[in-house]
Amino acid sequence: MPKIYLDVLIIVNFAVCFSVLGITAAITSTKIKGSRHLIGALIGSFSSLSIVTSSIPLLVLIKLTFWAFMILVTFCTLSLKKIIKYSFMTAFINIVVVAAAYIVWYLTGAKRIYIINFTIYFDVSLLSLIFSVTLAYTMLSILDRLYLNRKLRDNTYRFEITIADKTFMLTGICDTGNMLTDYANGRKVVVCKSKEMCKAFELDAEKNVRFRYLPYDTASGRAVMKAITPRSVKVTDSDGNSKALSVSVGVVESETDELAIFNPRILA
């Protein structure tokens, strides 16, 4: 067994757990917050402490304890069905990662790669490790962003928006240029080009419902739209996945359209 440095051990397995969680989220089409992703990977990295024990029961206990907390924190669920699904998926992906490291070790004869108690350890300097992890994270982030943008473009969305006692169905359109924030409550704004909304609320007269003015920029200059905090907003994608959103709704006049223009970040 090589001399094991705790900082290197934790960083290596943090990178492994971060990758495993990211791949699991992508395969299961689960969106996870960046903060939970980081904290979950950090918790999972401490399962690598099992590298120092020769006791099988203690090894299993350490692995399962930290792995369970990692899944609970990252995916934020208490559903037994989902926990089982994420557990099997992360375990399978982790086995694949360990197998890939073993194949690299076997084919290259690299003496800096060690797999001990199902834990990966790289016998490299801390500076080299930090540089490698940073580079790998940057590349994965770029690939993930490209994949997300493509998925968003290929997906279709339907918005169900309830204002007062009226419900409207609109087609969702992703637009990263929609950076509007409602000054009244700090929420992101879904811009609705809706003939039905304008007709239902007689926006020129602001009848029955209290709308407020929200300024925004266009290619032709400064303009204002009517905005309101809706009773509820639900978005459903083409896969049938639905999510309730905490947003404001801005309404602009339209003769024919029933569109909800939103920034994809509100789906995160």
C-alpha positions in Angstrom: 0.0 0.0 0.0 1.4 3.5 -0.9 1.7 6.3 1.6 -1.8 7.8 1.6 -2.3 11.6 1.9 -5.7 12.5 3.3 -6.1 15.7 1.2 -5.3 13.9 -2.1 -7.6 11.0 -1.1 -10.6 13.3 -0.4 -10.0 15.4 -3.5 -9.8 12.4 -5.8 -12.9 10.9 -4.5 -14.7 14.2 -4.4 -14.1 14.4 -8.2 -15.4 10.8 -8.6 -18.5 11.4 -6.5 -19.2 14.7 -8.3 -19.0 12.9 -11.7 -21.1 9.9 -10.5 -23.9 12.2 -9.2 -23.8 14.3 -12.4 -24.1 11.3 -14.6 -26.9 9.8 -12.5 -28.8 13.1 -12.7 -28.4 13.2 -16.5 -29.5 9.6 -17.0 -32.5 9.9 -14.7 -33.4 13.3 -16.1 -33.2 14.7 -12.6 -32.3 18.4 -12.0 -30.1 19.0 -9.0 -29.0 22.3 -7.5 -25.3 23.2 -7.9 -25.0 23.7 -4.1 -26.5 20.2 -3.3 -24.3 18.7 -6.0 -21.2 20.0 -4.4 -22.2 19.3 -0.8 -23.3 15.7 -1.8 -20.0 15.0 -3.6 -18.1 16.3 -0.5 -20.1 14.0 1.8 -19.6 11.0 -0.6 -15.8 11.7 -0.7 -15.5 10.9 3.0 -16.6 7.3 2.2 -13.0 7.0 0.9 -11.8 6.8 4.5 -12.7 3.1 4.3 -9.4 2.7 2.4 -7.6 2.4 5.8 -9.6 -0.5 7.2 -9.2 -4.2 6.6 -12.5 -5.1 8.3 -15.2 -5.9 5.8 -18.2 -5.0 8.1 -16.6 -1.6 8.9 -15.8 -1.1 5.2 -19.5 -1.7 4.3 -20.7 0.5 7.1 -18.6 3.5 6.1 -19.4 3.2 2.5 -23.2 2.8 3.0 -23.4 5.6 5.6 -21.7 8.3 3.6 -23.2 7.1 0.3 -26.8 7.2 1.8 -26.2 10.8 3.1 -24.8 11.8 -0.3 -27.9 10.6 -2.1 -30.3 12.2 0.4 -28.6 15.6 0.3 -28.0 15.7 -3.5 -31.4 14.5 -4.7 -33.4 16.0 -1.8 -35.9 13.2 -1.5 -37.4 10.9 1.2 -39.2 8.7 -1.3 -38.1 5.1 -0.8 -38.6 4.3 -4.5 -36.5 7.2 -5.6 -33.8 6.5 -3.0 -33.5 2.9 -4.2 -33.4 4.1 -7.9 -30.6 6.6 -7.2 -28.7 4.2 -5.0 -28.6 1.5 -7.7 -27.8 4.0 -10.4 -24.9 5.7 -8.5 -23.5 2.3 -7.4 -23.5 1.0 -11.0 -21.9 4.2 -12.3 -19.3 4.1 -9.5 -18.5 0.5 -10.5 -18.0 1.6 -14.1 -15.7 4.4 -13.0 -13.6 2.0 -10.8 -13.5 -0.5 -13.6 -12.3 2.2 -16.1 -9.6 3.2 -13.7 -8.5 -0.5 -13.3 -8.4 -0.9 -17.1 -6.2 2.2 -17.5 -3.9 0.9 -14.7 -3.8 -2.5 -16.4 -3.1 -1.3 -19.9 -0.6 1.4 -19.0 1.1 -0.1 -16.0 0.7 3.3 -14.3 2.1 3.0 -10.8 0.3 6.1 -9.6 -3.2 4.6 -9.7 -4.4 2.5 -6.8 -7.7 0.8 -6.2 -8.0 -0.2 -2.5 -11.2 -1.3 -0.8 -13.2 -0.2 -3.9 -11.7 3.3 -3.5 -9.6 5.1 -6.1 -6.4 6.8 -5.0 -3.9 8.7 -7.3 -0.4 9.0 -6.0 0.3 12.5 -7.4 1.1 15.9 -6.0 -1.7 18.0 -4.6 -1.0 20.8 -7.1 -1.2 18.5 -10.1 -4.4 17.0 -8.7 -6.1 20.3 -8.2 -5.2 21.4 -11.7 -6.5 18.1 -13.2 -9.8 18.3 -11.2 -10.3 21.9 -12.2 -9.7 21.2 -15.8 -12.0 18.2 -15.8 -14.7 20.1 -14.0 -14.5 23.0 -16.5 -14.8 20.5 -19.5 -17.7 18.7 -17.9 -19.5 22.0 -17.2 -19.1 23.1 -20.8 -20.3 19.7 -22.1 -23.2 19.8 -19.6 -24.2 23.3 -20.7 -24.1 22.3 -24.4 -26.2 19.2 -23.6 -28.7 21.2 -21.6 -29.1 23.9 -24.3 -29.6 21.2 -26.9 -32.2 19.4 -24.8 -34.0 22.6 -24.1 -34.1 23.4 -27.8 -35.4 20.0 -28.7 -38.0 19.9 -25.9 -41.5 21.4 -25.9 -43.2 23.1 -23.0 -46.8 23.9 -22.0 -47.6 26.4 -19.3 -50.7 26.4 -17.2 -51.0 29.8 -15.6 -53.8 30.7 -13.1 -54.4 34.4 -12.4 -57.3 35.2 -10.0 -60.0 32.7 -11.0 -58.9 32.3 -14.7 -56.5 29.6 -16.1 -54.6 29.9 -19.4 -52.7 27.4 -21.4 -49.7 28.7 -23.3 -46.8 27.2 -25.4 -43.5 27.8 -23.7 -40.5 29.2 -25.5 -36.9 29.2 -24.0 -35.1 32.5 -24.2 -31.9 33.0 -22.3 -32.2 36.7 -23.1 -35.2 37.0 -20.8 -33.4 38.3 -17.7 -36.4 40.2 -16.3 -36.9 40.3 -12.5 -40.0 41.6 -10.9 -39.0 44.6 -8.7 -42.1 44.0 -6.4 -41.1 40.5 -5.2 -37.7 39.6 -6.7 -39.1 36.8 -8.8 -38.1 35.9 -12.4 -40.7 36.9 -15.0 -42.4 34.7 -17.6 -43.4 37.0 -20.4 -46.8 36.0 -21.9 -47.8 37.1 -25.4 -51.4 36.3 -25.0 -54.5 37.6 -26.7 -56.7 35.6 -24.2 -55.1 37.3 -21.2 -55.4 40.8 -22.7 -59.1 40.1 -23.5 -59.9 38.5 -20.1 -58.5 41.2 -18.0 -59.1 44.2 -20.2 -55.6 45.4 -19.4 -56.1 48.9 -20.7 -58.6 49.4 -17.9 -56.8 47.2 -15.4 -60.2 45.8 -14.5 -60.8 43.4 -11.6 -57.1 42.4 -11.2 -54.3 44.6 -9.9 -51.6 44.7 -12.5 -48.4 46.8 -12.1 -46.1 48.3 -14.7 -42.8 46.5 -15.4 -40.2 48.3 -17.6 -38.1 46.3 -20.0 -35.7 46.8 -22.9 -36.4 46.0 -26.5 -34.5 46.3 -29.8 -36.4 49.5 -30.5 -35.9 51.0 -27.0 -37.5 51.1 -23.5 -41.1 49.8 -23.0 -43.4 48.7 -20.2 -45.6 45.6 -19.7 -48.3 44.8 -17.2 -47.1 42.3 -14.5 -48.8 40.4 -11.7 -48.0 37.7 -9.2 -50.2 34.7 -10.4 -52.0 32.3 -8.2 -50.0 29.4 -9.7 -47.8 28.5 -12.7 -47.1 24.9 -13.8 -44.9 23.9 -16.7 -45.0 20.5 -18.4 -42.3 19.3 -20.8 -42.7 16.9 -23.7 -41.8 13.9 -21.5 -44.7 14.6 -19.2 -42.6 16.0 -16.3 -44.4 18.8 -14.5 -43.1 21.5 -12.1 -44.7 24.3 -10.2 -42.8 27.6 -10.6 -42.6 30.6 -8.3 -42.5 33.4 -10.9 -44.2 36.6 -11.9 -46.1 36.9 -15.1 -45.7 39.8 -17.5 -48.3 40.3 -20.2 -47.8 42.0 -23.6 -50.4 42.5 -26.3 -50.8 40.0 -29.1 -53.3 39.5 -31.8 -52.8 35.8 -32.3 -50.1 34.3 -30.1 -50.5 32.3 -26.8 -46.8 32.1 -25.9 -44.9 32.0 -22.5 -41.3 33.2 -23.0 -39.1 32.1 -20.2 -35.5 31.8 -19.2 -34.5 28.1 -18.8 -32.9 28.8 -15.5 -36.3 28.9 -13.8 -36.5 25.2 -14.4 -33.4 24.4 -12.4 
